[in-house]
Amino acid sequence: MTYFPTRHPASWATATPAEAGLDPEAVAAAVRQAGERETPWARDLAQVVTGDFQERPPWNATLGPVRPRGGPNGLLLRGGRIVAEWGDTTRVDMTFSVAKSYLSILAGLAWDRGLIGDPHEEVRRAVEDGGFEPPHNDAITWHHLLQQTSEWEGVLWDKPDLVDRNRTVAGNPTTAPKGTHRDLRPPGGFWEYNDVFIHARDQARIGLMLLRRGIWGRHRILSEAWIERMLEPCPLNRQYGYLWWLNTGRGLYPSAPAASYYGRGAGGNLTWIDPEDDIVAVLRWTDPAAMDGFMKLVMAALGR
């Protein structure tokens, strides 16, 4: 029977690495990799947010509370059961751009319920808030927004979209400093990452729901049709789907299967979903440079 944990956060079945078909020594090495290779970010996240995102005053001002982060923590699931766990996985922390991937799930729920139509329809057909008017934003579709190709122009929360122009993410090249002028392309013509509290166990639940193709227990939460759309590579960036990072051609993490996909957040936050091997892993505050090494060790635990 397919296993799902109960609602109570502490009621989550465990299995030893050997019971899950994994090599115990390789799993232990992966846990050390994730737990001992801490992100270089300071634990005072207010300092990081206002000083380390390459944003000039007043655009670097925070719009809400920023609490200090905890230490590295995470867990590894196989077959839905916890095989390994390290640090405080019940600590609620900021998760940065992993939240984008959860927004994709919300968009899928809206699509499943008919609240939005064809993702290729213009957003202005359903949203009348002044943000999708001519002469530029009227051509933006849900598809563009979900693939980070909208080239949306405007001001949100008193901050102009200019703050995220010329942003370098995952090797996306730029020739000018972040926050400086770049001529906008038509919607759908350029890929650029942009930004406008949860704990590790809850992130693992989300990952497990997606690993089970939208099913949780006896209930369908998200349609398989949306998951298929979500994991279709963007033509302008084959490592990106609908707000989820993809491992197309193993271009993102060479040690992980190509079918893997990820919620990734700044500072070393990662949810890894590996459908081929029935694996979900959540890593919090692990040095991003150590992520592929963690996956390599997990693959070694599988005998690869």
TORKOL-4160 file (C-alpha; in steps of 0.2 Angstrom, whole numbers, padded with zeros to 4 digits, m for minus):
304
<pt num="1" X="0000" Y="0000" Z="0000"/>
<pt num="2" X="0006" Y="0018" Z="m0004"/>
<pt num="3" X="0011" Y="0026" Z="0012"/>
<pt num="4" X="0006" Y="0044" Z="0017"/>
<pt num="5" X="0010" Y="0052" Z="0034"/>
<pt num="6" X="m0005" Y="0058" Z="0045"/>
<pt num="7" X="m0009" Y="0076" Z="0048"/>
<pt num="8" X="0001" Y="0076" Z="0065"/>
<pt num="9" X="0018" Y="0082" Z="0061"/>
<pt num="10" X="0027" Y="0070" Z="0072"/>
<pt num="11" X="0017" Y="0055" Z="0065"/>
<pt num="12" X="0028" Y="0050" Z="0051"/>
<pt num="13" X="0034" Y="0032" Z="0048"/>
<pt num="14" X="0052" Y="0029" Z="0047"/>
<pt num="15" X="0063" Y="0016" Z="0038"/>
<pt num="16" X="0081" Y="0012" Z="0040"/>
<pt num="17" X="0091" Y="0015" Z="0025"/>
<pt num="18" X="0093" Y="m0004" Z="0022"/>
<pt num="19" X="0074" Y="m0007" Z="0024"/>
<pt num="20" X="0072" Y="0006" Z="0010"/>
<pt num="21" X="0085" Y="m0002" Z="m0001"/>
<pt num="22" X="0099" Y="0011" Z="0002"/>
<pt num="23" X="0117" Y="0008" Z="0007"/>
<pt num="24" X="0118" Y="0015" Z="0025"/>
<pt num="25" X="0135" Y="0021" Z="0024"/>
<pt num="26" X="0132" Y="0031" Z="0008"/>
<pt num="27" X="0116" Y="0039" Z="0017"/>
<pt num="28" X="0126" Y="0043" Z="0032"/>
<pt num="29" X="0139" Y="0052" Z="0021"/>
<pt num="30" X="0125" Y="0062" Z="0012"/>
<pt num="31" X="0118" Y="0067" Z="0028"/>
<pt num="32" X="0135" Y="0073" Z="0034"/>
<pt num="33" X="0137" Y="0083" Z="0017"/>
<pt num="34" X="0120" Y="0092" Z="0020"/>
<pt num="35" X="0122" Y="0095" Z="0038"/>
<pt num="36" X="0140" Y="0100" Z="0039"/>
<pt num="37" X="0141" Y="0111" Z="0023"/>
<pt num="38" X="0132" Y="0126" Z="0029"/>
<pt num="39" X="0127" Y="0140" Z="0018"/>
<pt num="40" X="0138" Y="0155" Z="0019"/>
<pt num="41" X="0124" Y="0166" Z="0022"/>
<pt num="42" X="0123" Y="0175" Z="0039"/>
<pt num="43" X="0110" Y="0168" Z="0051"/>
<pt num="44" X="0104" Y="0187" Z="0053"/>
<pt num="45" X="0094" Y="0186" Z="0037"/>
<pt num="46" X="0089" Y="0205" Z="0039"/>
<pt num="47" X="0107" Y="0208" Z="0035"/>
<pt num="48" X="0107" Y="0197" Z="0020"/>
<pt num="49" X="0091" Y="0203" Z="0013"/>
<pt num="50" X="0096" Y="0222" Z="0014"/>
<pt num="51" X="0114" Y="0220" Z="0010"/>
<pt num="52" X="0118" Y="0205" Z="m0001"/>
<pt num="53" X="0105" Y="0205" Z="m0015"/>
<pt num="54" X="0114" Y="0218" Z="m0026"/>
<pt num="55" X="0100" Y="0231" Z="m0023"/>
<pt num="56" X="0102" Y="0249" Z="m0020"/>
<pt num="57" X="0092" Y="0259" Z="m0007"/>
<pt num="58" X="0078" Y="0262" Z="m0006"/>
<pt num="59" X="0074" Y="0246" Z="m0016"/>
<pt num="60" X="0083" Y="0235" Z="m0004"/>
<pt num="61" X="0070" Y="0240" Z="0010"/>
<pt num="62" X="0061" Y="0225" Z="0017"/>
<pt num="63" X="0042" Y="0225" Z="0017"/>
<pt num="64" X="0039" Y="0213" Z="0031"/>
<pt num="65" X="0047" Y="0205" Z="0046"/>
<pt num="66" X="0063" Y="0195" Z="0043"/>
<pt num="67" X="0068" Y="0183" Z="0057"/>
<pt num="68" X="0085" Y="0175" Z="0059"/>
<pt num="69" X="0087" Y="0158" Z="0051"/>
<pt num="70" X="0091" Y="0141" Z="0059"/>
<pt num="71" X="0105" Y="0129" Z="0056"/>
<pt num="72" X="0106" Y="0116" Z="0042"/>
<pt num="73" X="0091" Y="0103" Z="0043"/>
<pt num="74" X="0082" Y="0092" Z="0031"/>
<pt num="75" X="0076" Y="0074" Z="0028"/>
<pt num="76" X="0077" Y="0061" Z="0015"/>
<pt num="77" X="0061" Y="0051" Z="0010"/>
<pt num="78" X="0060" Y="0035" Z="0000"/>
<pt num="79" X="0043" Y="0027" Z="m0002"/>
<pt num="80" X="0036" Y="0041" Z="0008"/>
<pt num="81" X="0045" Y="0036" Z="0024"/>
<pt num="82" X="0059" Y="0045" Z="0032"/>
<pt num="83" X="0075" Y="0037" Z="0029"/>
<pt num="84" X="0086" Y="0050" Z="0036"/>
<pt num="85" X="0084" Y="0067" Z="0046"/>
<pt num="86" X="0095" Y="0080" Z="0052"/>
<pt num="87" X="0094" Y="0096" Z="0062"/>
<pt num="88" X="0077" Y="0104" Z="0067"/>
<pt num="89" X="0065" Y="0100" Z="0053"/>
<pt num="90" X="0050" Y="0107" Z="0063"/>
<pt num="91" X="0058" Y="0125" Z="0063"/>
<pt num="92" X="0048" Y="0137" Z="0053"/>
<pt num="93" X="0060" Y="0148" Z="0042"/>
<pt num="94" X="0059" Y="0159" Z="0027"/>
<pt num="95" X="0061" Y="0148" Z="0011"/>
<pt num="96" X="0063" Y="0162" Z="m0002"/>
<pt num="97" X="0060" Y="0156" Z="m0020"/>
<pt num="98" X="0054" Y="0139" Z="m0015"/>
<pt num="99" X="0038" Y="0149" Z="m0013"/>
<pt num="100" X="0037" Y="0151" Z="m0032"/>
<pt num="101" X="0035" Y="0133" Z="m0034"/>
<pt num="102" X="0021" Y="0132" Z="m0022"/>
<pt num="103" X="0013" Y="0147" Z="m0032"/>
<pt num="104" X="0013" Y="0135" Z="m0047"/>
<pt num="105" X="0003" Y="0122" Z="m0037"/>
<pt num="106" X="m0010" Y="0136" Z="m0032"/>
<pt num="107" X="m0011" Y="0141" Z="m0051"/>
<pt num="108" X="m0014" Y="0122" Z="m0055"/>
<pt num="109" X="m0028" Y="0121" Z="m0042"/>
<pt num="110" X="m0036" Y="0137" Z="m0050"/>
<pt num="111" X="m0034" Y="0129" Z="m0067"/>
<pt num="112" X="m0042" Y="0112" Z="m0061"/>
<pt num="113" X="m0057" Y="0121" Z="m0054"/>
<pt num="114" X="m0060" Y="0132" Z="m0069"/>
<pt num="115" X="m0055" Y="0148" Z="m0061"/>
<pt num="116" X="m0042" Y="0152" Z="m0075"/>
<pt num="117" X="m0044" Y="0145" Z="m0092"/>
<pt num="118" X="m0031" Y="0140" Z="m0105"/>
<pt num="119" X="m0014" Y="0145" Z="m0098"/>
<pt num="120" X="m0010" Y="0153" Z="m0115"/>
<pt num="121" X="m0025" Y="0165" Z="m0113"/>
<pt num="122" X="m0021" Y="0183" Z="m0108"/>
<pt num="123" X="m0021" Y="0187" Z="m0090"/>
<pt num="124" X="m0032" Y="0203" Z="m0093"/>
<pt num="125" X="m0047" Y="0192" Z="m0097"/>
<pt num="126" X="m0048" Y="0186" Z="m0079"/>
<pt num="127" X="m0039" Y="0200" Z="m0070"/>
<pt num="128" X="m0045" Y="0218" Z="m0070"/>
<pt num="129" X="m0033" Y="0226" Z="m0058"/>
<pt num="130" X="m0024" Y="0238" Z="m0069"/>
<pt num="131" X="m0009" Y="0228" Z="m0070"/>
<pt num="132" X="m0012" Y="0220" Z="m0087"/>
<pt num="133" X="m0017" Y="0235" Z="m0098"/>
<pt num="134" X="m0010" Y="0241" Z="m0115"/>
<pt num="135" X="0002" Y="0245" Z="m0123"/>
<pt num="136" X="0014" Y="0231" Z="m0116"/>
<pt num="137" X="0006" Y="0221" Z="m0102"/>
<pt num="138" X="m0010" Y="0216" Z="m0111"/>
<pt num="139" X="m0001" Y="0202" Z="m0121"/>
<pt num="140" X="0005" Y="0193" Z="m0105"/>
<pt num="141" X="m0002" Y="0176" Z="m0103"/>
<pt num="142" X="m0003" Y="0164" Z="m0087"/>
<pt num="143" X="0010" Y="0154" Z="m0097"/>
<pt num="144" X="0022" Y="0168" Z="m0098"/>
<pt num="145" X="0020" Y="0172" Z="m0079"/>
<pt num="146" X="0023" Y="0154" Z="m0074"/>
<pt num="147" X="0038" Y="0152" Z="m0085"/>
<pt num="148" X="0046" Y="0169" Z="m0080"/>
<pt num="149" X="0045" Y="0176" Z="m0098"/>
<pt num="150" X="0031" Y="0189" Z="m0095"/>
<pt num="151" X="0042" Y="0204" Z="m0096"/>
<pt num="152" X="0029" Y="0213" Z="m0085"/>
<pt num="153" X="0032" Y="0231" Z="m0083"/>
<pt num="154" X="0025" Y="0241" Z="m0068"/>
<pt num="155" X="0026" Y="0245" Z="m0050"/>
<pt num="156" X="0022" Y="0233" Z="m0036"/>
<pt num="157" X="0022" Y="0237" Z="m0017"/>
<pt num="158" X="0030" Y="0253" Z="m0022"/>
<pt num="159" X="0045" Y="0244" Z="m0031"/>
<pt num="160" X="0047" Y="0245" Z="m0050"/>
<pt num="161" X="0050" Y="0230" Z="m0060"/>
<pt num="162" X="0067" Y="0238" Z="m0064"/>
<pt num="163" X="0074" Y="0231" Z="m0048"/>
<pt num="164" X="0075" Y="0214" Z="m0055"/>
<pt num="165" X="0081" Y="0217" Z="m0073"/>
<pt num="166" X="0098" Y="0211" Z="m0077"/>
<pt num="167" X="0097" Y="0198" Z="m0064"/>
<pt num="168" X="0109" Y="0183" Z="m0065"/>
<pt num="169" X="0102" Y="0166" Z="m0060"/>
<pt num="170" X="0108" Y="0149" Z="m0064"/>
<pt num="171" X="0121" Y="0155" Z="m0076"/>
<pt num="172" X="0108" Y="0166" Z="m0086"/>
<pt num="173" X="0120" Y="0179" Z="m0094"/>
<pt num="174" X="0119" Y="0198" Z="m0091"/>
<pt num="175" X="0130" Y="0212" Z="m0096"/>
<pt num="176" X="0124" Y="0225" Z="m0084"/>
<pt num="177" X="0122" Y="0227" Z="m0065"/>
<pt num="178" X="0106" Y="0221" Z="m0058"/>
<pt num="179" X="0093" Y="0235" Z="m0056"/>
<pt num="180" X="0099" Y="0245" Z="m0071"/>
<pt num="181" X="0089" Y="0248" Z="m0087"/>
<pt num="182" X="0086" Y="0234" Z="m0100"/>
<pt num="183" X="0075" Y="0236" Z="m0115"/>
<pt num="184" X="0060" Y="0225" Z="m0112"/>
<pt num="185" X="0056" Y="0212" Z="m0125"/>
<pt num="186" X="0038" Y="0207" Z="m0130"/>
<pt num="187" X="0030" Y="0195" Z="m0117"/>
<pt num="188" X="0036" Y="0178" Z="m0120"/>
<pt num="189" X="0052" Y="0184" Z="m0128"/>
<pt num="190" X="0065" Y="0184" Z="m0114"/>
<pt num="191" X="0068" Y="0173" Z="m0098"/>
<pt num="192" X="0072" Y="0182" Z="m0082"/>
<pt num="193" X="0070" Y="0177" Z="m0064"/>
<pt num="194" X="0061" Y="0189" Z="m0053"/>
<pt num="195" X="0053" Y="0191" Z="m0036"/>
<pt num="196" X="0038" Y="0202" Z="m0032"/>
<pt num="197" X="0037" Y="0153" Z="0032"/>
<pt num="198" X="0037" Y="0135" Z="0032"/>
<pt num="199" X="0047" Y="0120" Z="0039"/>
<pt num="200" X="0056" Y="0106" Z="0031"/>
<pt num="201" X="0043" Y="0093" Z="0035"/>
<pt num="202" X="0029" Y="0103" Z="0027"/>
<pt num="203" X="0040" Y="0105" Z="0012"/>
<pt num="204" X="0042" Y="0086" Z="0011"/>
<pt num="205" X="0023" Y="0084" Z="0012"/>
<pt num="206" X="0022" Y="0095" Z="m0004"/>
<pt num="207" X="0036" Y="0085" Z="m0012"/>
<pt num="208" X="0028" Y="0069" Z="m0008"/>
<pt num="209" X="0011" Y="0074" Z="m0015"/>
<pt num="210" X="0019" Y="0079" Z="m0031"/>
<pt num="211" X="0029" Y="0063" Z="m0031"/>
<pt num="212" X="0012" Y="0054" Z="m0030"/>
<pt num="213" X="0006" Y="0063" Z="m0046"/>
<pt num="214" X="m0006" Y="0074" Z="m0036"/>
<pt num="215" X="m0013" Y="0061" Z="m0025"/>
<pt num="216" X="m0013" Y="0062" Z="m0006"/>
<pt num="217" X="m0021" Y="0047" Z="0003"/>
<pt num="218" X="m0038" Y="0044" Z="m0005"/>
<pt num="219" X="m0039" Y="0061" Z="m0012"/>
<pt num="220" X="m0033" Y="0069" Z="m0028"/>
<pt num="221" X="m0026" Y="0086" Z="m0024"/>
<pt num="222" X="m0019" Y="0092" Z="m0041"/>
<pt num="223" X="m0023" Y="0085" Z="m0058"/>
<pt num="224" X="m0010" Y="0075" Z="m0067"/>
<pt num="225" X="m0013" Y="0086" Z="m0082"/>
<pt num="226" X="m0007" Y="0101" Z="m0073"/>
<pt num="227" X="0009" Y="0092" Z="m0067"/>
<pt num="228" X="0013" Y="0088" Z="m0085"/>
<pt num="229" X="0011" Y="0106" Z="m0089"/>
<pt num="230" X="0021" Y="0111" Z="m0074"/>
<pt num="231" X="0036" Y="0100" Z="m0079"/>
<pt num="232" X="0037" Y="0105" Z="m0098"/>
<pt num="233" X="0053" Y="0114" Z="m0101"/>
<pt num="234" X="0053" Y="0133" Z="m0106"/>
<pt num="235" X="0060" Y="0135" Z="m0123"/>
<pt num="236" X="0070" Y="0150" Z="m0117"/>
<pt num="237" X="0077" Y="0140" Z="m0102"/>
<pt num="238" X="0076" Y="0121" Z="m0103"/>
<pt num="239" X="0080" Y="0120" Z="m0084"/>
<pt num="240" X="0064" Y="0129" Z="m0080"/>
<pt num="241" X="0045" Y="0124" Z="m0080"/>
<pt num="242" X="0030" Y="0132" Z="m0072"/>
<pt num="243" X="0040" Y="0139" Z="m0057"/>
<pt num="244" X="0049" Y="0123" Z="m0054"/>
<pt num="245" X="0067" Y="0120" Z="m0059"/>
<pt num="246" X="0070" Y="0105" Z="m0070"/>
<pt num="247" X="0085" Y="0094" Z="m0073"/>
<pt num="248" X="0083" Y="0093" Z="m0092"/>
<pt num="249" X="0098" Y="0084" Z="m0099"/>
<pt num="250" X="0106" Y="0083" Z="m0081"/>
<pt num="251" X="0110" Y="0101" Z="m0084"/>
<pt num="252" X="0106" Y="0108" Z="m0067"/>
<pt num="253" X="0113" Y="0094" Z="m0056"/>
<pt num="254" X="0123" Y="0081" Z="m0066"/>
<pt num="255" X="0123" Y="0068" Z="m0052"/>
<pt num="256" X="0104" Y="0067" Z="m0051"/>
<pt num="257" X="0092" Y="0059" Z="m0064"/>
<pt num="258" X="0086" Y="0070" Z="m0078"/>
<pt num="259" X="0068" Y="0067" Z="m0073"/>
<pt num="260" X="0071" Y="0076" Z="m0056"/>
<pt num="261" X="0064" Y="0093" Z="m0052"/>
<pt num="262" X="0066" Y="0105" Z="m0038"/>
<pt num="263" X="0059" Y="0120" Z="m0028"/>
<pt num="264" X="0075" Y="0131" Z="m0026"/>
<pt num="265" X="0077" Y="0145" Z="m0014"/>
<pt num="266" X="0091" Y="0157" Z="m0010"/>
<pt num="267" X="0103" Y="0153" Z="0004"/>
<pt num="268" X="0103" Y="0135" Z="0001"/>
<pt num="269" X="0085" Y="0129" Z="0002"/>
<pt num="270" X="0080" Y="0114" Z="m0009"/>
<pt num="271" X="0066" Y="0102" Z="m0012"/>
<pt num="272" X="0072" Y="0088" Z="m0023"/>
<pt num="273" X="0059" Y="0076" Z="m0031"/>
<pt num="274" X="0066" Y="0061" Z="m0040"/>
<pt num="275" X="0051" Y="0051" Z="m0048"/>
<pt num="276" X="0062" Y="0037" Z="m0055"/>
<pt num="277" X="0069" Y="0032" Z="m0038"/>
<pt num="278" X="0054" Y="0036" Z="m0027"/>
<pt num="279" X="0064" Y="0049" Z="m0017"/>
<pt num="280" X="0060" Y="0066" Z="m0010"/>
<pt num="281" X="0073" Y="0076" Z="m0001"/>
<pt num="282" X="0072" Y="0093" Z="0008"/>
<pt num="283" X="0088" Y="0103" Z="0012"/>
<pt num="284" X="0088" Y="0119" Z="0022"/>
<pt num="285" X="0103" Y="0131" Z="0024"/>
<pt num="286" X="0115" Y="0119" Z="0015"/>
<pt num="287" X="0128" Y="0127" Z="0004"/>
<pt num="288" X="0122" Y="0127" Z="m0014"/>
<pt num="289" X="0139" Y="0121" Z="m0019"/>
<pt num="290" X="0136" Y="0105" Z="m0009"/>
<pt num="291" X="0119" Y="0100" Z="m0017"/>
<pt num="292" X="0125" Y="0090" Z="m0031"/>
<pt num="293" X="0137" Y="0081" Z="m0020"/>
<pt num="294" X="0122" Y="0076" Z="m0009"/>
<pt num="295" X="0113" Y="0069" Z="m0024"/>
<pt num="296" X="0129" Y="0060" Z="m0029"/>
<pt num="297" X="0129" Y="0051" Z="m0012"/>
<pt num="298" X="0111" Y="0047" Z="m0013"/>
<pt num="299" X="0113" Y="0039" Z="m0030"/>
<pt num="300" X="0128" Y="0029" Z="m0023"/>
<pt num="301" X="0116" Y="0023" Z="m0009"/>
<pt num="302" X="0105" Y="0016" Z="m0023"/>
<pt num="303" X="0120" Y="0007" Z="m0030"/>
<pt num="304" X="0123" Y="0019" Z="m0045"/>
